[in-house]
Amino acid sequence: MAVMTDADRRLIVEEIISKNREAEPDSLTFDDLLAAVGAIDDWIIANTAAFNTAIPQPARGVLTARQKALIFSYIVRRRWLINA
């Protein structure tokens, strides 16, 4: 899995800002948010192997990387919705 391009990271920041009425969450600037997005993306890349290894077989061998990422996103979203 490759790190996202700067343009892709900027699109994420623009999406975050566009969905926030006050333009910037917690008074962060565009560059602050861009740095956070970059750091999180870098963390994901650094931990991809550990994430994949944590998935038990046969799911690890059957699911595609895209499917694993989608499941991961569902879990993160749900954990935040229920404040776990």
Beta strands, then each sheet from edge to edge (+ up, - down):
end
